[in-house]
Amino acid sequence: MRTEARIDLGAIRANVTALADRAAGGAGVMAVVKADGYGHGAIPCARAALAGGATWLAVAAADEAAELRAAGIHAPILVMGALSPTELGVALDADADVVAWDEAFVAAVATHGGGSVHVKLDTGMGRLGTRDAATATRVAQAAEATDGVFLAGAMTHFATADERGDSFFGQQLERFAAWALPLKAAHPSIILHAANSAAALRDHAAHFAMVRAGVALYGLDPFGEDAAARELEPALELCSYVAAVKPIAPGESTGYGRRFVARAPTHTATVPIGYGDGVRRALTNNLDVLVRGARRPLVGTVSMDNITLDVGRPPAAAVGEPAVLIGAQGDERISAEEIAARLQTINYEVTCGLLPRVPRLHHHDGEPA
Ligand SMILES: *Cc1c(COP(=O)(O)O)cnc(C)c1O
Protein backbone atom coordinates (compact mmCIF):
# COMPACT_ATOMS: atom_id res chain seq x y z
CA MET A 1 0.00 0.00 0.00
CA ARG A 2 1.42 3.37 -1.07
CA THR A 3 -1.49 5.58 -0.07
CA GLU A 4 -5.13 4.71 0.48
CA ALA A 5 -8.39 6.12 1.79
CA ARG A 6 -10.08 3.69 4.18
CA ILE A 7 -13.81 4.23 4.45
CA ASP A 8 -15.78 2.75 7.31
CA LEU A 9 -19.23 1.92 5.96
CA GLY A 10 -20.26 1.03 9.51
CA ALA A 11 -19.73 4.70 10.41
CA ILE A 12 -21.84 5.85 7.47
CA ARG A 13 -24.58 3.47 8.42
CA ALA A 14 -24.49 4.66 12.05
CA ASN A 15 -24.47 8.33 11.02
CA VAL A 16 -27.59 7.82 8.90
CA THR A 17 -29.31 5.99 11.73
CA ALA A 18 -28.42 8.81 14.13
CA LEU A 19 -29.83 11.40 11.70
CA ALA A 20 -32.99 9.35 11.15
CA ASP A 21 -33.45 8.91 14.91
CA ARG A 22 -33.20 12.67 15.38
CA ALA A 23 -35.50 13.55 12.48
CA ALA A 24 -38.69 15.31 13.49
CA GLY A 25 -41.96 13.43 13.37
CA GLY A 26 -40.59 10.46 11.47
CA ALA A 27 -39.07 12.51 8.66
CA GLY A 28 -37.01 10.35 6.31
CA VAL A 29 -33.39 10.65 5.24
CA MET A 30 -32.40 11.24 1.62
CA ALA A 31 -28.71 10.31 1.44
CA VAL A 32 -26.77 12.66 -0.82
CA VAL A 33 -24.03 10.71 -2.61
CA LYS A 34 -23.08 13.21 -5.32
CA ALA A 35 -19.44 13.78 -6.32
CA ASP A 36 -18.65 10.12 -5.73
CA GLY A 37 -20.08 10.28 -2.24
CA TYR A 38 -18.07 13.39 -1.32
CA GLY A 39 -14.97 11.43 -2.35
CA HIS A 40 -15.90 8.36 -0.27
CA GLY A 41 -17.20 6.18 -3.15
CA ALA A 42 -20.84 6.66 -4.15
CA ILE A 43 -21.94 3.07 -4.60
CA PRO A 44 -20.77 1.48 -1.33
CA CYS A 45 -21.79 4.63 0.56
CA ALA A 46 -25.27 4.55 -1.01
CA ARG A 47 -25.69 0.93 0.05
CA ALA A 48 -24.48 1.70 3.59
CA ALA A 49 -26.83 4.68 3.86
CA LEU A 50 -29.79 2.57 2.74
CA ALA A 51 -28.82 -0.11 5.25
CA GLY A 52 -28.75 2.60 7.92
CA GLY A 53 -32.31 3.66 7.15
CA ALA A 54 -32.11 6.18 4.31
CA THR A 55 -35.10 5.79 1.99
CA TRP A 56 -33.95 8.03 -0.86
CA LEU A 57 -30.66 8.82 -2.60
CA ALA A 58 -29.71 12.12 -4.21
CA VAL A 59 -27.05 13.07 -6.73
CA ALA A 60 -26.27 16.23 -8.71
CA ALA A 61 -25.79 14.82 -12.20
CA ALA A 62 -27.71 12.39 -14.40
CA ASP A 63 -24.67 10.16 -14.97
CA GLU A 64 -24.34 9.74 -11.21
CA ALA A 65 -27.89 8.34 -11.09
CA ALA A 66 -27.15 6.01 -14.02
CA GLU A 67 -24.06 4.74 -12.19
CA LEU A 68 -26.10 3.86 -9.09
CA ARG A 69 -28.66 2.02 -11.20
CA ALA A 70 -25.92 0.16 -13.10
CA ALA A 71 -24.70 -1.08 -9.71
CA GLY A 72 -28.13 -2.58 -9.07
CA ILE A 73 -29.41 0.02 -6.59
CA HIS A 74 -33.21 0.26 -6.78
CA ALA A 75 -34.00 2.94 -4.16
CA PRO A 76 -35.66 6.17 -5.33
CA ILE A 77 -33.08 8.66 -6.61
CA LEU A 78 -33.43 12.42 -7.04
CA VAL A 79 -31.14 14.21 -9.49
CA MET A 80 -30.93 17.66 -7.88
CA GLY A 81 -28.96 19.49 -10.55
CA ALA A 82 -29.84 21.32 -13.73
CA LEU A 83 -30.21 19.00 -16.71
CA SER A 84 -29.54 19.57 -20.40
CA PRO A 85 -31.98 17.79 -22.73
CA THR A 86 -29.51 14.92 -23.14
CA GLU A 87 -28.96 14.66 -19.39
CA LEU A 88 -32.71 14.71 -18.79
CA GLY A 89 -32.98 11.64 -21.00
CA VAL A 90 -30.22 9.90 -19.04
CA ALA A 91 -31.88 10.73 -15.70
CA LEU A 92 -35.32 9.54 -16.79
CA ASP A 93 -33.87 6.39 -18.37
CA ALA A 94 -32.31 5.70 -14.96
CA ASP A 95 -35.78 6.06 -13.46
CA ALA A 96 -34.58 8.98 -11.34
CA ASP A 97 -36.76 11.89 -10.21
CA VAL A 98 -35.78 15.32 -11.51
CA VAL A 99 -36.16 18.91 -10.33
CA ALA A 100 -38.41 21.34 -12.26
CA TRP A 101 -38.95 25.08 -12.02
CA ASP A 102 -40.52 25.94 -15.37
CA GLU A 103 -43.35 24.61 -17.44
CA ALA A 104 -41.23 23.97 -20.55
CA PHE A 105 -39.12 21.52 -18.52
CA VAL A 106 -42.27 19.68 -17.41
CA ALA A 107 -43.25 19.38 -21.08
CA ALA A 108 -39.73 18.07 -21.87
CA VAL A 109 -40.14 15.38 -19.19
CA ALA A 110 -43.33 14.26 -20.93
CA THR A 111 -41.59 14.29 -24.34
CA HIS A 112 -38.84 12.07 -22.97
CA GLY A 113 -41.41 9.47 -22.00
CA GLY A 114 -42.47 10.86 -18.64
CA GLY A 115 -41.14 10.80 -15.07
CA SER A 116 -41.47 12.24 -11.58
CA VAL A 117 -40.64 15.85 -10.74
CA HIS A 118 -39.93 17.84 -7.61
CA VAL A 119 -40.73 21.53 -7.99
CA LYS A 120 -38.09 23.89 -6.63
CA LEU A 121 -38.73 27.28 -5.11
CA ASP A 122 -35.66 29.51 -4.83
CA THR A 123 -36.20 31.01 -1.39
CA GLY A 124 -32.82 32.72 -1.31
CA MET A 125 -29.98 30.49 -2.53
CA GLY A 126 -30.14 32.26 -5.86
CA ARG A 127 -29.03 29.34 -8.02
CA LEU A 128 -31.68 26.89 -9.27
CA GLY A 129 -35.45 27.10 -8.88
CA THR A 130 -37.91 29.91 -9.46
CA ARG A 131 -37.96 32.89 -7.13
CA ASP A 132 -41.68 33.33 -7.75
CA ALA A 133 -44.05 31.23 -5.63
CA ALA A 134 -46.94 31.66 -8.10
CA THR A 135 -44.73 30.32 -10.91
CA ALA A 136 -43.68 27.40 -8.73
CA THR A 137 -47.32 26.58 -8.06
CA ARG A 138 -48.10 26.79 -11.80
CA VAL A 139 -45.23 24.37 -12.53
CA ALA A 140 -46.63 21.97 -9.93
CA GLN A 141 -50.09 22.22 -11.50
CA ALA A 142 -48.60 21.64 -14.95
CA ALA A 143 -46.80 18.53 -13.67
CA GLU A 144 -50.02 17.23 -12.14
CA ALA A 145 -51.94 17.92 -15.35
CA THR A 146 -49.40 16.46 -17.81
CA ASP A 147 -49.85 12.88 -18.93
CA GLY A 148 -46.89 10.73 -17.93
CA VAL A 149 -45.58 13.30 -15.46
CA PHE A 150 -45.97 12.71 -11.72
CA LEU A 151 -45.72 15.53 -9.17
CA ALA A 152 -43.58 13.86 -6.49
CA GLY A 153 -42.25 16.68 -4.33
CA ALA A 154 -41.62 20.31 -3.53
CA MET A 155 -38.29 21.62 -2.28
CA THR A 156 -35.92 24.48 -1.56
CA HIS A 157 -32.28 24.81 -0.48
CA PHE A 158 -30.79 26.92 2.32
CA ALA A 159 -27.87 29.30 1.78
CA THR A 160 -26.84 29.92 5.39
CA ALA A 161 -27.95 26.93 7.46
CA ASP A 162 -24.32 26.41 8.56
CA GLU A 163 -23.87 29.98 9.80
CA ARG A 164 -24.44 30.57 13.47
CA GLY A 165 -26.65 33.41 14.54
CA ASP A 166 -27.82 34.29 11.06
CA SER A 167 -31.44 35.26 10.42
CA PHE A 168 -31.62 34.53 6.69
CA PHE A 169 -32.16 30.82 7.33
CA GLY A 170 -35.38 31.62 9.18
CA GLN A 171 -36.56 33.87 6.35
CA GLN A 172 -35.97 31.13 3.78
CA LEU A 173 -37.76 28.61 5.96
CA GLU A 174 -40.74 30.95 6.27
CA ARG A 175 -40.89 31.56 2.51
CA PHE A 176 -40.76 27.84 1.81
CA ALA A 177 -43.45 26.96 4.36
CA ALA A 178 -45.76 29.72 3.09
CA TRP A 179 -45.60 28.22 -0.41
CA ALA A 180 -45.19 24.51 0.23
CA LEU A 181 -47.74 23.86 2.99
CA PRO A 182 -50.74 25.08 0.91
CA LEU A 183 -49.33 23.17 -2.08
CA LYS A 184 -49.21 20.03 0.06
CA ALA A 185 -52.79 20.64 1.16
CA ALA A 186 -53.83 20.74 -2.49
CA HIS A 187 -51.65 17.75 -3.49
CA PRO A 188 -51.46 15.57 -0.39
CA SER A 189 -49.16 12.91 -1.85
CA ILE A 190 -46.19 15.24 -2.44
CA ILE A 191 -43.02 15.03 -0.35
CA LEU A 192 -41.75 18.32 1.06
CA HIS A 193 -38.01 18.59 1.64
CA ALA A 194 -35.67 21.47 2.36
CA ALA A 195 -32.94 20.68 4.89
CA ASN A 196 -29.30 19.94 4.12
CA SER A 197 -27.16 18.50 6.94
CA ALA A 198 -26.69 21.82 8.72
CA ALA A 199 -30.39 22.63 8.61
CA ALA A 200 -31.26 19.11 9.76
CA LEU A 201 -28.97 19.44 12.78
CA ARG A 202 -29.99 23.02 13.47
CA ASP A 203 -33.78 23.15 13.34
CA HIS A 204 -36.51 20.49 13.48
CA ALA A 205 -38.87 22.95 11.79
CA ALA A 206 -36.84 22.52 8.58
CA HIS A 207 -37.27 18.71 8.42
CA PHE A 208 -40.69 18.44 6.69
CA ALA A 209 -41.04 14.92 5.21
CA MET A 210 -37.36 14.31 4.58
CA VAL A 211 -33.89 15.75 5.16
CA ARG A 212 -31.32 15.77 2.36
CA ALA A 213 -28.21 14.87 4.30
CA GLY A 214 -24.84 14.86 2.59
CA VAL A 215 -21.80 15.88 4.55
CA ALA A 216 -23.11 14.55 7.89
CA LEU A 217 -23.50 11.03 6.46
CA TYR A 218 -19.76 10.85 6.12
CA GLY A 219 -19.23 11.99 9.71
CA LEU A 220 -18.09 15.43 8.62
CA ASP A 221 -19.35 18.39 10.59
CA PRO A 222 -21.45 20.79 8.49
CA PHE A 223 -20.45 23.63 10.80
CA GLY A 224 -16.74 22.86 10.35
CA GLU A 225 -16.45 22.13 14.05
CA ASP A 226 -16.15 18.87 15.95
CA ALA A 227 -18.17 16.07 14.35
CA ALA A 228 -17.94 13.92 17.50
CA ALA A 229 -19.75 16.62 19.50
CA ARG A 230 -22.70 16.04 17.17
CA GLU A 231 -22.50 12.25 17.49
CA LEU A 232 -21.14 11.90 13.98
CA GLU A 233 -18.37 9.45 13.28
CA PRO A 234 -15.87 10.38 10.56
CA ALA A 235 -15.86 7.57 7.99
CA LEU A 236 -12.69 8.36 6.08
CA GLU A 237 -9.07 7.83 7.00
CA LEU A 238 -6.27 8.89 4.66
CA CYS A 239 -3.22 6.71 5.17
CA SER A 240 0.24 6.31 3.72
CA TYR A 241 3.56 5.10 5.13
CA VAL A 242 7.13 6.11 5.79
CA ALA A 243 9.08 5.24 2.66
CA ALA A 244 12.47 6.73 3.63
CA VAL A 245 14.13 8.25 6.70
CA LYS A 246 17.28 10.32 6.42
CA PRO A 247 19.41 12.52 8.63
CA ILE A 248 19.54 16.18 7.69
CA ALA A 249 22.24 18.54 8.90
CA PRO A 250 21.96 22.29 9.57
CA GLY A 251 21.88 24.14 6.24
CA GLU A 252 20.61 21.14 4.27
CA SER A 253 17.20 21.37 2.66
CA THR A 254 14.36 19.17 1.52
CA GLY A 255 12.04 19.46 -1.47
CA TYR A 256 11.46 21.80 -4.40
CA GLY A 257 12.53 25.37 -3.86
CA ARG A 258 14.37 24.47 -0.63
CA ARG A 259 11.43 25.75 1.37
CA PHE A 260 12.66 23.86 4.43
CA VAL A 261 16.26 24.31 5.52
CA ALA A 262 17.24 22.52 8.74
CA ARG A 263 18.50 24.79 11.52
CA ALA A 264 19.46 21.92 13.79
CA PRO A 265 20.32 18.29 13.08
CA THR A 266 17.17 16.26 12.59
CA HIS A 267 15.67 13.54 10.38
CA THR A 268 13.12 13.72 7.61
CA ALA A 269 10.66 10.99 6.71
CA THR A 270 9.41 10.82 3.13
CA VAL A 271 5.75 9.80 2.76
CA PRO A 272 4.56 8.88 -0.74
CA ILE A 273 1.48 11.08 -1.08
CA GLY A 274 1.25 14.47 -2.77
CA TYR A 275 -0.94 16.82 -4.73
CA GLY A 276 -1.35 14.11 -7.37
CA ASP A 277 -3.36 12.34 -4.68
CA GLY A 278 -5.22 15.44 -3.53
CA VAL A 279 -2.91 16.75 -0.76
CA ARG A 280 -2.94 20.37 -1.79
CA ARG A 281 0.34 22.14 -2.41
CA ALA A 282 -0.95 25.00 -0.27
CA LEU A 283 -0.25 22.69 2.71
CA THR A 284 3.50 23.26 2.16
CA ASN A 285 5.07 23.77 5.60
CA ASN A 286 1.50 23.72 6.98
CA LEU A 287 0.28 20.22 7.91
CA ASP A 288 0.72 17.65 10.66
CA VAL A 289 0.85 13.92 9.94
CA LEU A 290 0.56 11.17 12.55
CA VAL A 291 3.45 8.75 12.92
CA ARG A 292 3.82 6.51 16.01
CA GLY A 293 0.84 8.24 17.55
CA ALA A 294 2.42 11.71 17.45
CA ARG A 295 2.00 14.75 15.25
CA ARG A 296 4.94 15.34 12.93
CA PRO A 297 5.13 18.59 10.96
CA LEU A 298 5.25 18.51 7.20
CA VAL A 299 8.41 20.35 6.17
CA GLY A 300 9.16 21.67 2.72
CA THR A 301 7.08 21.73 -0.42
CA VAL A 302 4.23 19.34 -1.11
CA SER A 303 5.19 17.75 -4.41
CA MET A 304 3.06 15.67 -6.77
CA ASP A 305 3.98 12.32 -5.28
CA ASN A 306 5.71 12.92 -1.94
CA ILE A 307 5.74 14.95 1.23
CA THR A 308 8.44 15.13 3.90
CA LEU A 309 8.02 15.26 7.66
CA ASP A 310 10.41 16.36 10.39
CA VAL A 311 10.63 13.30 12.63
CA GLY A 312 13.35 14.60 14.97
CA ARG A 313 16.54 13.21 16.43
CA PRO A 314 16.77 10.32 17.03
CA PRO A 315 14.20 9.67 14.29
CA ALA A 316 10.74 8.84 15.69
CA ALA A 317 9.89 6.93 12.51
CA ALA A 318 11.20 3.91 10.65
CA VAL A 319 10.72 2.78 7.07
CA GLY A 320 7.46 0.90 6.68
CA GLU A 321 5.60 2.54 9.57
CA PRO A 322 2.11 3.90 8.89
CA ALA A 323 1.54 7.63 8.42
CA VAL A 324 -1.98 9.02 8.90
CA LEU A 325 -3.04 12.28 7.25
CA ILE A 326 -6.72 12.07 8.21
CA GLY A 327 -7.78 9.85 11.09
CA ALA A 328 -6.54 8.76 14.49
CA GLN A 329 -3.44 7.11 15.88
CA GLY A 330 -3.29 6.51 19.63
CA ASP A 331 -4.77 9.56 21.31
CA GLU A 332 -4.10 11.90 18.42
CA ARG A 333 -6.60 12.67 15.67
CA ILE A 334 -6.40 14.82 12.56
CA SER A 335 -9.75 15.69 11.03
CA ALA A 336 -10.77 16.86 7.58
CA GLU A 337 -12.00 19.98 9.41
CA GLU A 338 -8.47 20.70 10.67
CA ILE A 339 -7.03 20.42 7.16
CA ALA A 340 -9.87 22.57 5.80
CA ALA A 341 -9.03 25.29 8.33
CA ARG A 342 -5.38 25.25 7.24
CA LEU A 343 -6.53 25.71 3.63
CA GLN A 344 -9.22 28.25 4.51
CA THR A 345 -11.82 26.04 2.92
CA ILE A 346 -14.47 23.58 4.10
CA ASN A 347 -14.22 19.88 4.97
CA TYR A 348 -16.40 19.09 1.93
CA GLU A 349 -13.62 20.21 -0.39
CA VAL A 350 -10.97 18.19 1.45
CA THR A 351 -12.64 14.81 0.85
CA CYS A 352 -14.04 15.74 -2.60
CA GLY A 353 -10.49 16.75 -3.49
CA LEU A 354 -9.04 13.25 -3.06
CA LEU A 355 -8.00 12.24 -6.56
CA PRO A 356 -8.58 8.96 -8.41
CA ARG A 357 -5.01 7.77 -7.75
CA VAL A 358 -5.99 7.15 -4.13
CA PRO A 359 -7.64 3.73 -3.90
CA ARG A 360 -10.79 3.68 -1.76
CA LEU A 361 -10.82 0.71 0.57
CA HIS A 362 -14.24 0.08 2.10
CA HIS A 363 -14.69 -1.81 5.34
CA HIS A 364 -17.31 -2.35 8.06
CA ASP A 365 -15.90 -1.36 11.45
CA GLY A 366 -12.55 -2.83 10.42
CA GLU A 367 -13.93 -5.99 8.81
CA PRO A 368 -13.62 -6.29 5.02
CA ALA A 369 -16.74 -4.95 3.27
C1 LIG B 1 -25.42 18.90 -1.84
C2 LIG B 1 -26.82 19.22 -1.52
C3 LIG B 1 -27.38 18.81 -0.30
C4 LIG B 1 -26.57 18.18 0.82
O1 LIG B 1 -25.86 19.18 1.51
P1 LIG B 1 -24.97 18.85 2.81
O2 LIG B 1 -24.58 20.19 3.30
O3 LIG B 1 -23.81 18.06 2.31
O4 LIG B 1 -25.83 18.08 3.73
C5 LIG B 1 -28.73 19.04 -0.10
N1 LIG B 1 -29.47 19.65 -1.04
C6 LIG B 1 -28.96 20.08 -2.21
C7 LIG B 1 -29.84 20.75 -3.20
C8 LIG B 1 -27.62 19.89 -2.50
O5 LIG B 1 -27.11 20.32 -3.65
PDBQT file of the ligand as one rigid body, heavy atoms in Angstrom, charges set to zero:
ROOT
HETATM    1  C1  LIG A 401     -25.415  18.900  -1.842  1.00  0.00    +0.000 C 
HETATM    2  C2  LIG A 401     -26.815  19.222  -1.518  1.00  0.00    +0.000 A 
HETATM    3  C3  LIG A 401     -27.381  18.814  -0.297  1.00  0.00    +0.000 A 
HETATM    4  C4  LIG A 401     -26.566  18.181   0.815  1.00  0.00    +0.000 C 
HETATM    5  O1  LIG A 401     -25.865  19.182   1.514  1.00  0.00    +0.000 OA
HETATM    6  P1  LIG A 401     -24.972  18.848   2.808  1.00  0.00    +0.000 P 
HETATM    7  O2  LIG A 401     -24.585  20.186   3.297  1.00  0.00    +0.000 OA
HETATM    8  O3  LIG A 401     -23.805  18.064   2.308  1.00  0.00    +0.000 OA
HETATM    9  O4  LIG A 401     -25.829  18.077   3.728  1.00  0.00    +0.000 OA
HETATM   10  C5  LIG A 401     -28.733  19.041  -0.099  1.00  0.00    +0.000 A 
HETATM   11  N1  LIG A 401     -29.472  19.646  -1.045  1.00  0.00    +0.000 NA
HETATM   12  C6  LIG A 401     -28.962  20.082  -2.215  1.00  0.00    +0.000 A 
HETATM   13  C7  LIG A 401     -29.840  20.754  -3.199  1.00  0.00    +0.000 C 
HETATM   14  C8  LIG A 401     -27.621  19.890  -2.496  1.00  0.00    +0.000 A 
HETATM   15  O5  LIG A 401     -27.108  20.320  -3.648  1.00  0.00    +0.000 OA
ENDROOT
TORSDOF 0
